[in-house]
Amino acid sequence: MDVRTRYYVGLDIHNKTIAYCFRRSNGKIAREGSCKATGEDLLALFDRQKRSCVVGMEATMFTGWVYDTLLGHGIDAHVGHPAMLKAIYAGKKKCDKIDARKLSNLLRCDLFPECYMAPENLRQLRRVLRYRNTLVRTATRMKNQGATMLMELGISYNKKKLHGNKYFKDLVDTLTEIPDTVRHLLFLNHENLQVFEQQQKWLLKQLQSHPDIMERVERLMTIRGVGPVTALTWVLEIGEPERFSSVKAAVSYCGLCSAQIESAGVTKRAPLSKQRNKHLQSVLIEAAKLAPRWNPQLAAVYKRELDRGRNKNQATIAVARKLVAYLLCVDKSGKDFELREAA
């Protein structure tokens, strides 16, 4: 393809419309405007210029389907990292037209900060996993709500057995003096809780047995202290482990290291960085709290940090970093976990 005939296209994507800007290699704008956010209207823009276009867009909740549609029709598409594209919002005047122009210009000047896009099949499974996590959080809120209603009425209960079917039914049957509205709400809350728990367990089972990721998940679970939720979250949030050149890069992506601030030769460390994968960070920290109970090596890491004078939270973060090293090593090697003694 002749470079002179190449078009650099910036797309500013929204729910109902997509603003576009076609820019030639010499910087001049060939055409710009907006179209409806549908697959047919999107492909109509590139009807005669599919092979001569390089498309850039910002990563948003609407990016996935646009990216997949363009790639499926042989169009070279790239997704920009939102944190790196803050220059779009630096100007006093901001609109969709200007955003599309800036995206096309960054692409033309080879200054487009591209971010990683996982394969489509992994992104579909990741959506299922995140929905399952939503069900778990909803079920937890409902458990708390049921306990709150009992506490408001001054009713004592066994916290560990409260949400069991037999204990809950026997408890409510003994409460003869509570209002009928409260009794109805308690049963309604308990029934919905059972539904949410059954659904999240079913989704988890379906993900574990999915042929695209089953082998990777089973391999990661050979690490003592790594369960199905941790393994699934790693596989679906990381995507392809080869994109990380080192353990440090993976630790940074998981949000388990502090931000570094250096100025005038003075280096300072800030709290844990907010630029991270929050889904992976929360799961790894929760896993790091429990993993030392089953994994002697992680237990040794936890004890070593406490002996150095670190608090429990800092020790947990250290365990989570070691867990990332184990997960990355197993995932990249394609072999089951095997502890080797240092030479």
DALINKA-V94290 format. One record per pair of residues at least 6 apart in sequence whose C-alpha atoms are under 7 Angstrom apart, sorted by the first residue. I is the first residue (numbers start at 1). J is the second residue. D is the distance in Angstrom with one decimal. If there is no record, write none. Layout:
i;j;d
I;J;D
I;J;D
This chain:
i;j;d
1;52;6.9
4;25;6.0
5;52;6.7
6;24;6.3
6;25;6.3
6;52;4.9
6;53;5.9
7;22;6.0
7;23;5.5
7;24;4.9
7;25;6.6
7;52;6.0
7;53;4.7
7;54;6.3
8;22;5.8
8;23;5.1
8;24;6.3
8;53;5.9
8;54;5.0
8;55;6.1
8;104;5.4
8;107;6.4
8;108;5.9
9;20;6.8
9;21;5.4
9;22;4.6
9;23;6.2
9;53;6.7
9;54;6.0
9;55;4.6
9;56;6.2
9;104;5.0
10;20;5.6
10;21;5.3
10;22;6.8
10;55;6.0
10;56;5.1
10;57;6.1
10;100;4.6
10;101;6.2
10;103;4.7
10;104;4.1
11;18;6.5
11;19;5.7
11;20;4.7
11;21;6.8
11;56;6.3
11;57;5.1
11;100;5.3
12;18;5.6
12;19;5.0
12;20;6.5
12;57;6.3
12;96;6.1
12;99;6.3
12;100;5.3
13;19;6.5
13;62;6.7
14;62;6.7
15;37;6.6
15;62;6.9
16;36;5.9
16;37;5.1
17;34;6.6
17;35;5.6
17;36;4.5
17;37;4.7
18;34;5.4
18;35;5.4
18;36;6.2
18;37;5.6
19;33;5.8
19;34;4.2
19;35;6.6
19;96;5.9
19;97;6.1
19;100;6.2
20;32;5.5
20;33;5.6
20;34;5.8
20;100;5.5
21;31;6.1
21;32;4.3
21;33;6.7
21;100;5.5
21;101;5.6
21;104;6.6
22;29;5.9
22;30;5.4
22;31;5.3
22;32;6.0
23;29;4.3
23;30;5.4
23;104;6.4
24;30;6.4
25;108;6.5
35;41;6.4
50;74;6.9
50;75;5.5
51;75;6.3
53;75;6.8
53;76;6.7
54;76;5.1
54;77;6.1
55;76;6.2
55;77;4.6
55;78;6.0
56;77;6.0
56;78;4.9
56;79;5.8
56;80;6.9
56;103;6.4
56;104;6.7
56;107;6.5
57;78;6.5
57;79;5.1
57;80;5.9
57;103;6.9
58;79;5.6
58;80;4.7
58;81;6.5
58;82;6.2
59;79;5.8
59;80;5.8
59;81;6.1
59;82;6.0
67;77;6.4
70;77;6.5
71;77;6.5
78;114;6.4
79;114;5.5
79;115;5.9
80;112;6.6
80;113;5.3
80;114;4.3
80;115;5.4
81;113;5.9
81;114;5.8
81;115;5.0
84;113;6.2
88;99;6.1
88;102;6.7
106;112;5.0
118;239;5.5
122;236;6.0
122;239;6.8
126;236;5.3
126;237;6.9
132;200;5.2
132;203;6.5
135;196;6.0
135;200;6.2
136;200;6.7
139;193;5.6
139;196;6.0
139;197;6.7
142;189;6.5
142;193;6.4
146;186;6.2
146;189;6.5
161;167;6.3
162;168;5.6
208;214;5.7
216;331;6.9
217;231;5.4
217;232;6.1
219;335;6.9
219;336;5.3
220;231;5.9
220;327;6.4
220;330;6.5
220;331;6.9
221;227;5.9
221;228;6.9
221;231;6.4
222;336;6.0
222;337;5.6
223;337;5.7
224;294;6.2
224;295;5.3
225;291;4.2
225;294;5.5
225;295;5.8
230;283;6.3
230;284;6.9
233;280;6.4
234;280;6.7
237;280;6.7
241;328;6.7
241;331;6.6
241;332;6.0
242;332;6.5
244;250;6.0
247;325;5.7
251;257;6.6
251;321;6.2
251;324;6.5
253;276;5.2
253;277;6.2
254;276;5.5
254;277;5.5
254;280;5.9
254;281;5.1
255;272;6.6
255;273;6.0
255;275;6.9
255;276;4.6
255;277;6.6
255;281;5.8
256;272;6.5
256;317;6.5
256;321;6.6
257;272;5.5
257;273;6.7
258;269;6.2
258;270;5.5
258;271;5.1
258;272;4.0
258;273;5.2
259;269;5.9
259;270;5.1
259;271;6.5
259;272;6.3
259;273;5.1
260;268;6.0
260;269;4.9
260;270;6.3
261;267;5.7
261;268;5.1
261;269;6.2
262;268;6.2
284;320;5.9
285;316;6.9
285;317;6.7
285;320;5.9
288;316;5.8
288;319;5.6
288;320;5.1
289;316;6.1
291;298;6.9
292;298;5.0
292;299;4.2
293;299;6.9
298;319;6.0
301;319;6.2
302;315;5.2
302;316;6.6
302;319;6.1
305;315;5.2
306;315;6.4
330;336;6.3
330;337;5.9
